[in-house]
Amino acid sequence: MIDHVSLQVTDVPTSREFYEAVLAPLGFSTQATDGPAVGFFGPGPGSFWISPAQGDADRELHVAFRAADRRAVHDFHQAAVSIGAEVLHAPRAFPEYHEHYYGAFVRDPDGQNIEAVCHAPNRETA
């Protein structure tokens, strides 16, 4: 369970636009700011924050957001595509992770690997 994650980004307004678009289908919205930092809160506990970068970053960060169902994974993917994000993996099952793992992976404006994942058995046609 993630309590909170904070990413340093090179352009807060551009990243805010990206995260508002791709996290909305997962039930997240912008609900707080702390100076230049922006906080996103979803349907459960925990939060996700972006703030201005402090120095050079040379490693990819991977963050996975839990989706309620496979439809939400598809909606996350579609939101990313609609704003021109690079798609790393379109929505699909990843049985190499576990039997019910279903996810989609995209890059944010800073090149971070951002995922929406559903761990529930497939109860819908997605």
C-alpha positions as CSV (number, residue, x, y, z in Angstrom):
1,M,0.0,0.0,0.0
2,I,1.3,3.4,-0.9
3,D,0.9,6.2,1.6
4,H,2.2,8.9,-0.7
5,V,4.7,9.4,-3.5
6,S,6.3,12.6,-4.5
7,L,8.0,13.2,-7.8
8,Q,10.3,16.0,-8.7
9,V,9.4,17.2,-12.2
10,T,11.0,19.7,-14.6
11,D,7.7,21.6,-15.4
12,V,5.0,21.5,-12.8
13,P,2.2,22.9,-15.0
14,T,2.9,20.4,-17.8
15,S,3.1,17.5,-15.4
16,R,0.0,18.7,-13.6
17,E,-2.0,18.6,-16.8
18,F,-0.6,15.1,-17.6
19,Y,-1.5,13.7,-14.2
20,E,-4.9,15.3,-14.0
21,A,-5.8,13.6,-17.4
22,V,-4.4,10.1,-16.7
23,L,-5.4,9.9,-13.0
24,A,-9.0,11.1,-13.4
25,P,-10.2,7.7,-14.7
26,L,-8.7,6.1,-11.5
27,G,-10.6,8.4,-9.3
28,F,-7.8,10.9,-8.4
29,S,-8.2,14.7,-8.4
30,T,-6.1,17.7,-7.5
31,Q,-7.1,18.6,-3.9
32,A,-4.2,20.4,-2.4
33,T,-1.2,22.6,-3.2
34,D,1.7,23.3,-0.9
35,G,3.7,26.2,-2.4
36,P,4.7,25.0,-5.9
37,A,3.8,21.3,-5.0
38,V,0.5,19.8,-6.2
39,G,-1.2,17.0,-4.4
40,F,-3.6,14.4,-5.9
41,F,-5.9,12.3,-3.8
42,G,-7.9,9.2,-4.9
43,P,-10.7,7.0,-3.6
44,G,-8.5,5.4,-0.9
45,P,-5.8,6.4,1.6
46,G,-2.6,7.9,0.3
47,S,-1.6,10.8,-2.0
48,F,0.6,11.6,-4.9
49,W,2.5,14.8,-5.2
50,I,4.6,16.6,-7.8
51,S,7.0,19.4,-7.1
52,P,9.8,21.3,-8.9
53,A,12.9,19.3,-9.6
54,Q,15.9,19.8,-7.4
55,G,19.0,19.0,-9.5
56,D,19.5,16.5,-12.3
57,A,17.7,13.1,-12.3
58,D,19.3,10.3,-14.2
59,R,17.1,7.3,-13.2
60,E,13.7,6.3,-14.3
61,L,11.1,6.1,-11.6
62,H,8.2,3.6,-11.8
63,V,4.9,4.4,-10.0
64,A,1.9,2.1,-10.2
65,F,-1.6,3.4,-9.4
66,R,-4.2,0.8,-8.4
67,A,-7.2,0.7,-10.7
68,A,-10.6,-0.5,-9.4
69,D,-11.2,-2.7,-12.5
70,R,-9.8,-3.4,-16.0
71,R,-12.1,-0.7,-17.6
72,A,-10.2,1.9,-15.4
73,V,-6.9,0.6,-16.8
74,H,-8.3,1.1,-20.3
75,D,-9.5,4.6,-19.5
76,F,-6.1,5.5,-18.0
77,H,-4.5,4.3,-21.2
78,Q,-6.9,6.2,-23.4
79,A,-6.4,9.4,-21.4
80,A,-2.7,9.1,-21.9
81,V,-3.0,8.5,-25.6
82,S,-5.4,11.5,-26.0
83,I,-2.8,13.9,-24.6
84,G,0.1,12.4,-26.6
85,A,1.9,10.4,-24.0
86,E,4.3,7.7,-25.0
87,V,2.8,4.3,-24.4
88,L,5.2,1.7,-23.0
89,H,2.6,-1.2,-22.8
90,A,-1.1,-1.0,-23.9
91,P,-3.6,-2.6,-21.5
92,R,-3.0,-6.3,-21.2
93,A,-2.6,-9.2,-18.8
94,F,0.9,-9.8,-17.4
95,P,0.7,-13.4,-16.2
96,E,4.4,-13.3,-15.5
97,Y,3.7,-11.1,-12.5
98,H,0.6,-13.0,-11.3
99,E,-2.5,-14.7,-12.6
100,H,-4.8,-11.6,-12.5
101,Y,-2.3,-8.8,-13.1
102,Y,-3.7,-6.4,-15.7
103,G,-1.9,-3.1,-16.5
104,A,-1.0,-0.3,-18.8
105,F,2.3,1.6,-18.8
106,V,3.0,5.1,-20.1
107,R,5.7,7.8,-19.8
108,D,5.0,11.1,-18.1
109,P,6.4,14.4,-19.4
110,D,9.7,13.7,-17.6
111,G,10.1,10.1,-18.9
112,Q,8.9,8.4,-15.7
113,N,7.3,5.0,-16.1
114,I,3.7,5.4,-14.9
115,E,1.3,2.4,-14.6
116,A,-2.3,1.7,-13.9
117,V,-2.9,-1.8,-12.6
118,C,-5.8,-4.0,-11.6
119,H,-5.2,-7.1,-9.5
120,A,-8.8,-8.4,-9.6
121,P,-9.9,-11.4,-11.7
122,N,-11.4,-10.4,-15.1
123,R,-15.2,-10.0,-14.5
124,E,-15.8,-7.9,-17.5
125,T,-14.9,-7.8,-21.2
126,A,-12.3,-5.1,-21.4
